[in-house]
Amino acid sequence: MISISDRVKVFQTNVFSELANYKKQRIEQGLEVIDLSVGSPDLPPPVYVMEALVDAVKDPTQYGYALKGTDEFHEAVADYYHKRFSVQLNPKKEVLQLMGSQDGLVHLPMIFADPGDVILVPDPGYTAYEAGVHLASATLYPMPLKKEYQFLPRLDEIPEEIARKAKVMILNFPGNPVPALATKEFFEEVVQFARKYEIIVIHDFAYSELIFDGHQKISFLEIDGAKEVSIEFNSLSKSFNMAGARIGYIVGNEEIIEEIAKVKSNLDYGTFLPIQKAAATALKDDSEFLTKNAKIYQDRRDVLVDGLSAIGWHVDKPPATMFVWAEIPKGWASKEFALELIKAGVVVTPGNAFGAQGEGYVRIALVQSEEKLKRAIQLIDRSGILKRKI
């Protein structure tokens, strides 16, 4: 008989696998499916990035262990942060390469929390946060993200005894699944809170370039004192459409990064060197790619939200990311509503897959063309789902 550890027993088949099975069944039946569930970009990276990758792959010297991030990559990250966010970074001490940001997000709690220590996590939040807490055998304390508070956690509602036990706070703005933006005032409050309770702040900034309508891009590290208490995760997955390449990085507090680097040296042998070359090329580029890429998602957002409104489903326009956080019609539960949409031919993710506060919402990914989004609207309208249980 196979025995598994208690820490692994908490992992069950997640809702994404369940949705994939329903989707597969529908496809096998020869029925139409438009998948808006997974946040994987459907667009290619810039041509110059693919060319850099091809050239590097042809170099026979590039097939050894990388072991860590190259100097070129680390310097490219530092230059990018200076250009985009006016943040100064020491590329040798304040930058650490990852195999995608999820690599670090899942492993980090094991480094800074012991069993029983508290980790403050947004609810709803990206599923990797909870996975990391469980692997560390730490205690998850959810910070509710509510519409009436602009989806910002209320730090003053965290009990004193919880704050004193907390080792790590995870934030994500603009976020997944909730595409909200933080303010500098909120980030300043976080810095003071972290100082008071000696908490490490982890800011997941993976959607830093997908911000719409002229809203300001705010790195947590722009805030005075932030580097004393925090690190920031970023990735090329969404900004440069390199999700499958699995390359990301951490920037910020030197001591925190040094501890993460020690653990990573025992976990992997680094990212394939040609991918590092392509990523450095992307970060150093001064073209209009990032602006144009964000505009594509903004246009898709408008097509979807305006189209849903026209058929009677009124949802808020997100100011950022590749997701719409859509409040569902009254009378439905999130999972029930998502399953009905699959029957209509449209796959979305129920909000409660991301935490208890996600009930009453579904996450819709803007990962299809405008034509496909228009077709999804037609399928939803034709299903009659919006006229039931209201």
N, C-alpha and C positions, 0 to 999 in steps of 0.2 A: 504493500500500500504506500502511495506517495504521500509524504508529509510536507506541508509548506509552512513558512514562518507566519507568525501572527501579523507581522507588518504587511505581508502580501495578501492576507486574507481579506483586507478591506477593499482590495481592488476587484471589482466585478466587471462584467461586460458592460461597457459604457453605452450611453444613448447613441453615440455616433455609430457604433457597430450595429446597434439595433436598426437605426435608420438605413444603414448601408444594406442590411438584409432585406428590408422592405423595398428599397430601391431596386435591388437585384431581382427580386421576385417580379416587380412590375416590368423591368426590362425584358426578362425571360418570357413574359407574356406578350411581348411585342408592343407594349404601351409606351406612350411618350413620357419622358421624365426630364424635368429641368431642375438641376441640382443647385440649390442656393444654400447649402448647409455648411460646407467646409470652407474656411477662409484661405484657400489656396489660389494664388493669382493665376488667371487664365492668360495673361499677357506675357510676352517674352522679355528677357532682360534687354538692355540697350545693345545694339549691334557691336559697338566697340568693346563691350564686356565679353560677349561671346567670342569675338576675334582674339582677345587677349587670352582667353581660356584655351582656344584651339592652338594658338602659338605655343603656349606653355606645355600643353599636353604632348606636343611633338618633340619637346626637349627631353632627351633620355636621362638627363641628370636630375629630373624632377620627381623621381619615383621612390625616393627613400623616405624614411620617417621624417616628418616635419618637426615632431616633438613639441613645438610651441609656435606661436605667431611669429612671422618674419618681421624684421625691422621695418621693411617697406609697408607692411600692413598696419603695424602699430602707428607709424608716422602718418599714414593716410587717415587713420581714425582721428588722430590729434588735429590734423589740418582740417578735416571735415567738421569737427566740433567747433573749431575756431571760426570757420567760415559761416556755419549755419546757426550757431547759438552763442557765439562770442565767449566760449568757455575755453580756458587755457588748460591743457593737459600735458603732463610729462609722458611721452610715448613709452618710455622704458619702465615706468613705475605705476602709472595711473591708467593703463590700458591692458586688458587681457582678452585674448581671442578665445572664442567658444565655438563648438560645433552646433551653431544655432543657439538662440537665446534660451530655448527650452532646456538645453543641456545644463546650463548654469542654474536656471530657476528650480529645477528638480533636485539638483545636488546641494544647493546652497544651505537649506535648513539643517542638513546633517553636519555642516561645518560649525554652525553658530548656535545650535540649540540641542540640549540634551532631552531625554524623555521627561515629559512633564512640563518643560518650558513652553511658554505661550508664543504663538506666532499670529500676528494680526493680519487677516486676509480679507480683501473686499468680497462682498456678497451682493450681487453675483460677481464671479471672478473667473478668470481663465483656469481651466481644469488642472493645469500643471502645478498651480500653487498648492492646491489641496494634496496632490500626489507627493510633492516634496515634503509637506508637513507629515504625512503618514509614514514616509520612508525614514524620517528622522524620529519617529515615535514621539513627536511633540504634540502639543495641544493646540488645535485650531480655534481661534476666536474670530467669528465673523464680524466684519464692519459693514452694516447695511448701507447699500447705495439706493437712496430713495428719490423719486422724481421731485418731491416737494423740497428737497435740499440740493437740487441740481445734480443729483447722483454723486455728491461728495460725502465721504464718511464724516460723521459727527464725532470729533475727537473728545468733546466734552461729555459724550455719553458712554465712553469707555470707563468701566469701574476702576477705581484706584488700585484695587488689589490685582486686577488683570494687568493694568499698565505696568505695575512693579514686577510682575512675572514675565512680561513680554521681552523677548530678545530681538525680534525682527518684526518690522511692519512692511507689508507689500502694498505698493500703489501702482496704478496703471492708467495713465492719462496721456493722450486719448486712449480709451480702453476697449477691451474685448471681454465680454460681449457688449458692454455698455459704452457707446461711443461718445462719452462725455469729455469735456475739457476742464482742466483745473485752472485756477487763478493763481497769480503770484501770491496773493494774500493767503490763500489756503496753504500753499507750499511753505510760506513763512511760518504759519501756525504749526505745520508738521515739524519743521526744524526745531522750533522751541520745545515741542512735545518730546521729540527724540532726545534732545539734550537733557531735559528734565528727568526722563526715565531711563536714559542710557540705552536707547533702542537703535538698532541698525535699520536704516530705511533702504528698501529696495524699490527703485522706480523702474518699472517695465515701460520702455519708451519705443516699443517696436513699431508703432504707427506714427512716428514723429514727422514723417513727410506727407502723410495723407490727411491734411488739414485744409478745410474748405472756407470759402466765403471771406477770405482775407483775415481770418482769425490768426492770432499770433501763435507761433510755435514756441513753447516754453519748456526748456530742459530743466529738470529739478536742480541740476548743478549750477544754474544761473543764480540761484538764491544764495544770499550771503550766509555763510556758515554751513551750507549743504554738504560740501565736500568733507567736512569734519565727521559727519554722521551717516553718509550714504554712498551707495554706488548706483549707477544707472545701467540698465540692460538696453542694448539696441541690436538691430539685426538688419541684414540686407534682404531678408525674405520678402517683405512687403514693399519697402522703398524702391528696390531695384529688381523686383520680380525674380528673386533667386532662391525661392523657398526650398527647392530640392537640393541646392548646393550645400545646405546646412552650414552656414557660417554667420556668426554673430560676435558680440563682444561686450565686455563690461568696462565702464570707465568710472573714475571717482577715487574714493578713499584708498590711499596706498596700502595701509595696513590690512584692510579688508581684502583687497585684491591679492596681496601676498599670500594670505591664508588660503584663498580659493585656488591660487596657482599651485600651492603645495599638494592639495588634494587632486587636482586635475592631472598632475604629473604621475599620479598612480592610477589614473583611470583610462587615459588614452595616449596616443602618440601623435596628436595634432591633426590638423586639417590638411588634406591633400594640397601640395604646394601650388599646382596650377589654379586651384580654386582660390587660394590666397592671392595669387597674382591678379586674377580676374576681379576679386573683391576690392583690392587696392586700386585697381584701375577705375572701378565704379566710383569709389569714394573721392578720388582725386579729380574727377571730371567736372568741368565747368559749363557743360551744355545745359539746355533747357529741359532735359529729360524728366527730372523730378517734378517740375512745374506742370509739364504736359501729362505726366502720369496721374498726378493728383486731379487734374482737370477731367480726365476720363472717368474717374470714380465719382467726382462731383456731378458730372452729367448723368451718369448711371443712377445716382441717388435721386436726382430730380425726376428722371423718367419713371423710376419705381414708385417713389412717394406720391408724385402727382397722379400717376396712373391708378394707384390704390385708392387715393382720395376720390377719383372720378367714379369708382365702382362702389363707394360707400365705406371704405376702410381707411379711416383717418389716423395716420401715424405721424410722429414728429420727424422732421428732417434732421438727421445727425450732422453735427458740425465737423465731423472727422471720421476717419477709418474706412474700412471696406464693408462695414456692417450697418444695417438698420435694426434698431432695437424697437420692435413693433409691439405695442400694447394690443392684445387680442380682444375681439368682441366679447361683451359680457355673456356669461353663461357657459363659457368654455374653460377647460383646464388646458394648460400649455401643451402637455403631451398629447392629449386627445385632439386638440386643434391641429397640431403638427401631423398627426397620423391621418386626419381627414384631408389635409392638404396633399399628402403623398397620394392618396386615392385620386385626387384631382390632377396629379402629375407634377406637383411642385414640392421639392424637398427643402424644408427649413429645420432649424434646431429649436426644440422647446426651451424656454428660458430657464426652467427649473433644473436643467442639466448643469447649470453654472452656479447653483445655490438656491436656497429657499426663497430669497428675495426675487428670484427670476420668475417665479410663478406669476402668470398673467401676461407673459410676454413670449415672443419668439424672436430668434435672431435670424435675420435674412442677410446672406452674404452677396455682395455686389460683384460676383465673380463670373458673370455672363455678359454677353454683349447687350446693347440696348434693345436689339431686336428680340433676343431671348427673354429679356425682362418684360417686354411688351407682351410676348406670348404667354409668359407666366401669369400676367395680370388677366389675360383672357381666360386662361384655364381656371383661375380662382373665381372669376366672375361666373363662368359657365357652371361651376360646381354647385353654386347656390349656397355655399357655406356661410356667407355673410348675412344671409336672410334667415338662418336657423339659430335657435337658442339666444336670441337677442330680446 
